[in-house]
């Protein structure tokens, strides 16, 4: 009877508090996305012309980076939950996947920093026009989330180095994974909305 209770996975995964955070984040970004859409509809020409200043290749690379990093996180969680591995093996494998995800998070931040530098180098600021106001607000807000997510993943990584997760106790890992997937999801919506759709 006890074994059945241990094997039953909690749903949703991770700590309940992270789902409250996710709800707040989705509402916040959702309102920004809606504001962007209405502002664009009111001045399509300015938005389309301003969009030409963005580096779509850089945005696409960022998308690939985040999707790949989310895959690494899935592999890390799978390693810990695997019934075929010892505690030490599972944490060792998970730590490698997490390190890869952290590296890709760092790549995103560097790439985005270079993009911001190019934008500011053109003399563009929040006050240039409404398109760039939304572009900078959305991408910088997301940049902050990736930074926080990378810090969270690093702390999870440190715990795996101490064999801190097991098949029965991996809520912290899943909580971090859920947050990282949120960051990925937000970018998947943000990229086409701001960089592609005309």
Buried (B, 14 or more C-beta within 10 A) or exposed (E): EEEEEEEEEEEEBBBEEBBEBBEEBBEEBEEBBEBBEEBBEEBEEBBEEBBEBBBEEBBEBBBEBBEBBBBBBBBBBEBBBBEEBEEEEBBBBBBBBBBBBBBBBBBBBEBBEEBBEBBEEEEBEEEBBBBBBBBBBBBEBBBEBBBEBBEBBBEBBEBBEEBBBEBEEBBBBBBBBBBBBBBBBBBBBBBEBBBEEE
